[in-house]
Amino acid sequence: MELAGKIKVIFEEKTFPSGFNKREFVITTEEQYPNDICFELLKDKTAIVNNFKSGDRVMVRFDIRGREWQGKYFNSLVAWKIDTAGNGPQESVPPPPPPSMEDYASDTEDDLPF
């Protein structure tokens, strides 16, 4: 899956006694009603956010993971790639106009038999 937005905050990396490490960051979506979405980066992927800062527009590619613990269910959004999404709204290029009959006219005389 993927989601675009602006980076709101990047947290410090956490390392646990087991040797497992993770890092979280939050992006704010750019919709009519923006949402703050928290993502996790795990193990060797924690460094991919180092090249970004708060306010950068990004496209985050991620997996949704779910698990059960003591009868409760938890979800997490695990990012695996972050790309720059640009600094402003994407400009759309209008499609070319449909061809008119003049576009098909030629300088030679019409040689149709009817």
N, C-alpha and C positions, 0 to 999 in steps of 0.2 A: 504494500500500500504506500501511498505518498500523500504528503500534506505540505502546503506552502504557508509561510507566515514570516513574521519578524522575530528575531531572537530577543527575548525579554531578559533572561538571566541564564548564566552558565555557572553551575555549582562546581566546587572543588571535587577532585577525585577522592573516592572513599576506598580504602583497602581494609579487608577483614582478616582476622587471624588465620583463616583457612587459606589465605593467599588470593582469594577472589577479589576483584576490584570492579567498581562501577562509577559512572559519572552521570549526573542528570543535568538536563537543560530544559528550558521552557520557551516555546514559541507562542506568539499571539497571532491567531488567524486573522485574515483581512477580509472578513465578511461583514454583512450589515450588522450582525450581532457577534463581535469578536469573542473568541474563547482562548483561554490560556491552557495550553496542552503541554504536559510534562512527559519527556522522553527519557529513556535510560540508554546509556552506552555501556557495553559490557566488555570485560577483558581487554584484548588488544585494540578494540575500537574506541577506547576512551580518548585517544589522541586526535580523532578526526574533527573534533570541535575546536581544537587549538587555533585554527586559522580564522576563526570567526569571533565577532564581538557583539555586544548588545546593540540592537538596531539594524543588524544585517538582515536582508531579505534572503530566505533560504527555502529550498525544497528538501524535505526530509523523507527518506525512504525507510520504512520500518515494518516490523512484524508485530502482530498482536499475540501476546502469550497469556494464558490463563492457568490458574492452579487452584486446588482446594487445600485448605489447611484447617483442621479441626471443625469441619462443617461450614466453613466460610469460604467464599470464592473471591479470588483476587485477579485482576487483569493488569498487564503492564504493556507499554508500548516501547519496543526495543528497536532503536534506530541502528541502521547498519551503513547508511550513506547519507551525506549532507552535501548539497550543491548550492552554489550561489544562484539566487533567483532573479537578480537584477535590482536596480534601485528605484524604479518607478513602475507605474502600471504599464503593462505590455500594450504597445500601440498595435492596433489591428489595421491591416492593409485591406482596403475595400476591394472586392473582386472586380475584375474588368467588366465593362458593360457588355451586354450581348451584342453580337455582330448585327449590323443593319444591312439592308439590301444594297446600299451604296458600297459596302465593303466587298460585295461580290461582283460589282459592275467592273467591266473592263473597257479599255479604250477601243477594242476591236468591235466590228459590227456583229450583231447577233446572227449566228449561222444556224439557228434551230429551224427545222423544216416546218414547223407549225406556228 
